[in-house]
Amino acid sequence: MYHFLVACAPGRVTIQEDRPGHLSVAWSDVELGDYYVAFVKSDDGLEVHCNTSLTQCNFLSECGFTYFISVFAYNKAGQSPLGDVFNYTTAPCCPSDINPVLVSSDRVEIVWSPVRGAELYETKAVDGFNVVECNDTAPACTLSALECDTGYNITVYSFSEVRGSNLSCTSRFITTVPCCPAGLTVSQVTQSVINVTWTVGTGAQTYMAVLESHTGQSKCHTHQNHCLLGCITCGINYTVALKAISATGLTADCAYQSYSSSK
């Protein structure tokens, strides 16, 4: 009569995520083991397994899950006892619907949908030299003090205490509004016409000067750094406003100045 001994449970189980979405499970060879079965169960209840005579199995994984892993050795006597059950938590998922919106000349608001596994979000705007960032548990962020006429790569990184930041998250590129001219000067040319001049603003392709009062407004669009505005009436207070506009249509509200004709 032959007596077959059950193999011991495999030891030295290691779990690695070689790249996002791929788990590698390895273990030590055991005496009397003819083949092995590795079970991987995710925290949503889905279980898969791998049957092999080797000491390694590869599994597909998803972001933001915790996987519970156990390995058994088999021979003619049957299954080995249950060894240690290991767990591995993958990196949190990356937000995929980030939508940066310029809400002022130096501020961007970003919102996105919550993602699985994220306990915190790290939002960074990088222009190649400087970094503006904010951290929050909410799926929203406001980045302030951005430079005018500057391109930024904006990335939202998801973070978990177990796995840290998911550095594979993709960026969105934005360009801020053009820089405003440094000065605005208003001079009266005739009784009903004023000349508005300004310095050139970086990133601005066109300008719009607006003369406004309670009686109405007049506008001037130009590629130059000066503009004539008419219909001035003596004794009425006016506001002179200037907008700098980029080639892509980004607009910066630049300067306001009160003006009253005395002629």
C-alpha positions in Angstrom: 0.0 0.0 0.0 1.3 3.4 -0.9 0.9 6.3 1.5 1.1 9.8 -0.1 2.0 12.8 2.1 0.4 16.1 1.6 2.8 18.9 0.6 3.4 21.8 2.9 1.9 25.2 2.0 4.2 27.3 -0.2 6.2 29.9 1.7 8.1 33.2 0.9 5.1 34.5 -1.1 6.0 37.8 -2.8 3.6 40.1 -4.7 4.8 42.7 -7.1 3.0 45.1 -9.4 5.5 45.2 -12.3 3.5 47.8 -14.0 0.0 49.2 -13.4 -2.6 46.4 -14.1 -0.2 43.5 -13.8 0.3 41.5 -10.5 3.1 39.0 -10.3 2.8 36.4 -7.5 5.8 34.2 -6.7 6.5 31.6 -4.0 9.2 29.1 -2.9 9.2 25.6 -4.3 8.0 22.9 -1.7 9.0 19.3 -1.4 6.3 16.9 -2.6 4.5 19.6 -4.5 3.6 18.5 -8.1 1.9 21.7 -9.0 0.5 24.9 -7.5 -2.7 26.9 -7.6 -2.7 30.6 -6.7 -6.0 32.2 -5.8 -6.5 36.0 -6.1 -9.7 37.5 -4.7 -10.5 41.2 -5.0 -12.4 43.0 -2.3 -15.5 43.2 -4.5 -15.7 39.4 -4.3 -14.3 38.4 -7.8 -11.9 35.5 -7.6 -9.5 34.1 -10.2 -6.8 31.4 -10.0 -3.8 30.2 -11.8 -2.7 26.5 -12.1 1.0 26.0 -12.7 4.0 23.7 -12.2 6.2 26.8 -11.8 6.6 29.0 -8.8 5.1 32.2 -10.3 1.8 33.4 -11.7 0.8 36.6 -13.3 -2.6 38.2 -12.9 -4.4 41.2 -14.3 -5.4 43.8 -11.7 -7.4 47.0 -11.5 -6.6 50.2 -9.8 -8.0 50.9 -6.3 -8.6 47.3 -5.3 -7.3 45.2 -2.4 -6.5 41.7 -3.5 -6.2 38.7 -1.1 -3.8 36.0 -2.3 -3.3 32.4 -1.2 -1.2 29.7 -2.8 -1.7 25.9 -2.4 0.6 23.0 -3.4 -1.0 19.8 -4.8 0.1 16.3 -5.3 -1.6 12.9 -5.4 -2.5 13.2 -1.7 -4.5 16.4 -2.4 -4.2 20.0 -1.4 -1.7 21.4 1.0 -2.9 23.2 4.2 -3.8 26.8 3.9 -0.7 29.0 4.4 -0.7 32.7 5.1 -3.2 34.8 3.2 -1.5 37.9 1.8 -3.1 41.1 0.6 -2.0 43.7 -1.9 -3.6 47.1 -2.5 -3.1 48.5 -6.0 -2.5 52.2 -6.6 -5.7 54.4 -6.5 -7.3 55.1 -9.9 -6.5 58.3 -11.8 -9.2 60.9 -12.4 -10.0 60.8 -16.1 -12.4 63.7 -16.4 -10.4 66.7 -15.0 -11.6 69.9 -16.6 -9.4 73.0 -15.8 -11.3 76.2 -16.2 -9.8 79.7 -16.1 -12.0 81.7 -13.8 -9.7 84.8 -13.6 -6.4 85.9 -15.0 -4.4 84.0 -12.4 -6.7 81.3 -11.1 -7.9 78.0 -12.4 -10.6 75.8 -11.0 -10.6 72.1 -11.6 -13.2 69.5 -10.8 -13.4 65.7 -11.4 -15.3 62.6 -10.5 -14.2 60.7 -7.3 -12.1 57.6 -8.1 -11.7 54.3 -6.4 -9.0 53.9 -3.8 -8.2 57.6 -3.5 -8.0 59.1 0.0 -6.5 62.4 -1.1 -5.9 64.3 -4.3 -2.7 66.2 -5.2 -3.2 68.7 -7.9 -0.1 70.3 -9.5 0.3 72.9 -12.3 3.9 72.9 -13.7 5.2 75.4 -16.2 8.6 73.8 -16.5 10.2 75.8 -13.7 7.6 76.5 -11.0 5.0 74.3 -9.4 1.6 75.5 -8.0 -0.3 72.9 -6.1 -3.1 72.1 -3.7 -4.1 69.0 -1.8 -7.6 68.0 -0.8 -9.8 65.1 0.0 -12.5 66.6 -2.2 -12.5 66.1 -6.0 -12.0 69.8 -6.7 -9.2 72.3 -6.5 -8.4 76.0 -7.1 -4.9 76.9 -8.2 -4.1 80.6 -7.7 -1.2 82.9 -8.4 -0.6 81.5 -11.9 1.6 83.6 -14.3 0.0 85.3 -17.3 0.7 84.0 -20.8 2.1 80.8 -19.5 1.5 77.2 -20.4 0.9 74.8 -17.6 0.6 71.0 -17.4 -2.0 70.3 -14.8 -2.1 66.8 -13.2 -4.4 65.4 -10.6 -2.6 62.6 -8.7 -4.7 60.2 -6.5 -3.1 59.2 -3.2 -3.6 56.4 -0.7 -1.7 55.9 2.5 -0.9 52.3 1.6 0.3 52.9 -2.0 1.2 56.6 -2.1 0.6 58.6 -5.2 -0.4 57.1 -8.5 2.3 58.8 -10.7 0.8 57.4 -14.0 -2.0 60.0 -14.1 -2.1 62.0 -17.3 -1.9 65.8 -17.6 -4.0 68.4 -19.2 -2.4 71.5 -20.8 -3.7 75.0 -20.4 -2.5 78.4 -21.3 -3.3 81.4 -19.1 -4.6 84.7 -20.4 -2.3 87.2 -22.0 -0.4 89.6 -19.8 -2.0 93.0 -19.3 -0.2 96.2 -20.5 1.7 98.0 -17.8 0.0 101.3 -18.2 -3.1 103.0 -19.6 -3.1 106.6 -20.6 -6.1 108.7 -21.7 -5.7 112.0 -23.4 -8.3 114.2 -25.1 -7.8 114.8 -28.8 -10.9 116.9 -29.6 -14.0 117.9 -27.7 -15.6 114.6 -28.5 -12.6 112.2 -29.0 -10.1 110.7 -26.7 -6.9 108.7 -27.4 -6.2 105.7 -25.2 -2.6 104.3 -25.2 -1.0 101.5 -23.5 2.2 99.3 -23.5 2.2 96.0 -25.3 1.1 93.0 -23.2 2.9 89.7 -23.6 0.7 87.1 -25.4 -1.8 89.7 -26.6 -2.6 89.8 -30.3 -5.5 92.2 -30.2 -6.9 94.7 -27.8 -10.3 96.1 -27.1 -10.8 99.5 -25.5 -14.2 100.3 -24.1 -15.5 103.7 -23.2 -18.6 103.5 -21.0 -21.0 105.8 -19.2 -24.6 105.8 -18.1 -25.5 107.0 -21.6 -23.9 104.0 -23.4 -20.6 102.8 -24.6 -18.2 102.7 -27.6 -15.6 100.1 -28.4 -12.4 99.9 -30.4 -10.7 96.7 -31.6 -7.1 97.1 -32.6 -3.8 95.3 -33.1 -1.9 98.5 -32.1 -1.3 99.9 -28.7 -3.5 102.9 -29.1 -7.1 103.6 -29.9 -9.4 106.6 -30.6 -12.8 106.6 -28.9 -15.5 109.1 -29.7 -18.8 110.5 -28.6 -17.4 112.2 -25.5 -19.8 114.7 -23.8 -18.6 117.4 -21.5 -19.4 116.9 -17.9 -20.1 113.2 -18.0 -18.1 110.7 -16.1 -16.7 107.8 -18.1 -14.9 104.5 -17.4 -12.2 103.4 -19.8 -11.6 99.7 -19.8 -9.0 97.7 -21.7 -9.0 94.0 -22.6 -6.0 92.0 -24.0 -7.0 89.1 -26.3 -4.7 86.2 -27.3 -4.7 84.5 -30.7 -6.8 81.7 -29.3 -9.4 84.1 -27.8 -8.3 84.1 -24.2 -9.2 87.5 -22.7 -7.7 89.4 -19.8 -9.6 92.3 -18.2 -6.7 94.6 -17.7 -7.3 98.2 -16.7 -10.1 100.6 -15.7 -9.7 104.3 -15.5 -12.2 107.1 -14.8 -12.3 110.0 -17.2 -14.4 113.1 -17.3 -14.2 115.6 -20.2 -13.9 119.3 -19.2 -13.8 120.6 -22.7 
